Amino acid sequence: MDNILEKVNNPEDLRKLNIKEKEQLAKEIRQKVINTVSVTGGHLASNLGITELTIALHSVFNTPKDKIVWDVGHQTYVHKILTGRKDKMSTLRQLGGISGFPKIKESEYDSFDTGHSSTSISVALGMARARDIKKEDNNVIAVIGDGALTGGMALEALNDAGNSKTKLIVILNDNEMSISKNVGGISQFLTKMRTRKFYKKSNNSIRKALEETPKIGTPIIRLARRVKYSLKQLFLPNMFFEDLGFKYLGPVDGHDIERLEWILKLAKKEQEPVLIHTITKKGKGYKPAEENPDKFHATGSFEIETGKSKKEKKKDYSAVFGEKLIDIAKNNEKIVAITAAMADGTGLKEFKEKYPNRFFDVGIAEQHAVSLAAGMAKEGLKPVVPIYSSFYQRAYDQVIHDICIESLPVVLCVDRAGIVGNDGETHQGLLDLAFFNIVPNLTIMAPKDFEELEQMLEYAITLNSPVVIRYPRGGENEKTKFEKHEEIKQGKAEIIREGKDVSIIGIGKMVAKAVEMTEELEKQGKRVELINARFLKPFDEEKIIETITKTKNVITIEDASIVGGLGTKVKEIIAENKIENVELKCYAYPDKFIEARKRARIREKIFILAPSSSHWGRFLMRYLALLGSFKKYNM
């Protein structure tokens, strides 16, 4: 058979194919996805699992008039291939290339930008209601995974959508696994639903036999119908969706294109909310991904033949955190660890194995994770909650309302803080310093290296109040090794070098970059006072005022937004204490959302300096231009 993919440039081409050709197309697309991700890295297992469903969706529905909203959006590589972007797949997640997630500005077929979990049903319902108000006639489809269904927002949306009677199609892509293995009642509920076929087959056989029985057959059937609803409530979990107001269809094999098209066409005819339950296999068609889908959920480049990574795995902050927490927990039985479906990603895999009774995976439910920690802390435990910076945004109210108002001793570990790279705007961790900084009763720390992370974790456990520890994705700065590590004391900065000409104040991973800047300035005969802030809150105002007054030339550097973090803190101190004639330069990221590109490239092209008018600023700009690290940003 000829190469089918070469003939398919858009959904219109796809709709001309017969089922056999579409099945061949699925194989070719899988290979293209494998070939692409093996080079660029990205989300592999989920895209291999949704290939046939994506083909069926674009075959049945008139996209882009009909709107598909993809929950999370990391599973849209097949969608992009089918909607005019197959020749751009080599640029996936690269600077100037196509995003790893849906982007409205990238294609008219991408109906909504997504990146976080459990949002699709809410957005799709909003689109459907807007369609009705405008008296339009398009279909709106939300595609959501079983893992995302554990998020409370998805359940809130299901409740509203079912009650609305609005024409809407929700496709539950049930692959029995989200990022980490699904947990909880929703997972068990879906497992029971997969047994529904047996009930239907048995029910149909019995009814046929009774209809063929003279005289008594029909009355028995009527009686059976009267109790059918009660029996279904007892034995069939799909009644959950039907009681919410959805017409339930399925389960259906998510890799059978012909069957998928048939059930999608049925749903398309309905004028009420419909939920289609599809069963798929993550990593389908690529043995290493089928056997280890969590590894290939998000992967770097790898060898196709073996599935092995092309890059050597180095120790990172998440691993250091996980190892240290195990070490501390040996002598403190009150320590518990909570994750929102990211045990492996946040370094808790070994803790889970060693202390299963003190480990809690709540599913993709960050709000619940934080409030669960609050309840545990209230009763005397010491919860540690590592969540990615961009996902802590989802639990902000719970941090304020359930933890900080009562000042409960919860350790909030903010993983992947700062720039994370190729996943783009929805995953960059640039806002946490700003939004945590304004919350009362909260201590905020950031380590300069692995050893300081261990120190901070030990210290945080001793506090009887809430603590944030923020640390980046990846490992230490290999160019800079810190020999000095002072004891951590509440709200106290660390002076790494003393000087009188210029003060450089860094926090977190950027202290290492501050060392590089210091060394270059000292080559020019400038005596630099280098300070590791350690704490954003409480801030060491006494030490900072002292160094500002001494040098009157101050530089701040942080891996965060220019708004609300370290630079803002120093500006406030200068203003409040009326310190005059100070030259202040602030290195940070601009007040905007940063697109996908490699982290080093982001620092090279986007990291900013503001403002810079003195000879110090001009000198530093020349130096940094040579480094190829920063550019000027006028505020």
Beta strands, then each sheet from edge to edge (+ up, - down):
strand 1: 67-70
strand 2: 140-145
strand 3: 169-174
strand 4: 247-253
strand 5: 274-279
strand 6: 335-339
strand 7: 359-361
strand 8: 382-388
strand 9: 411-415
strand 10: 443-445
strand 11: 467-470
strand 12: 494-497
strand 13: 502-506
strand 14: 528-532
strand 15: 535-537
strand 16: 553-561
strand 17: 583-589
strand 18: 608-610
strand 19: 631-632
sheet 1: 1+ 2+ 3+ 5+ 4+
sheet 2: 7+ 6+ 8+ 9+ 11+ 10+ 15-
sheet 3: 12+ 14- 13- 16- 17- 18+ 19+
end
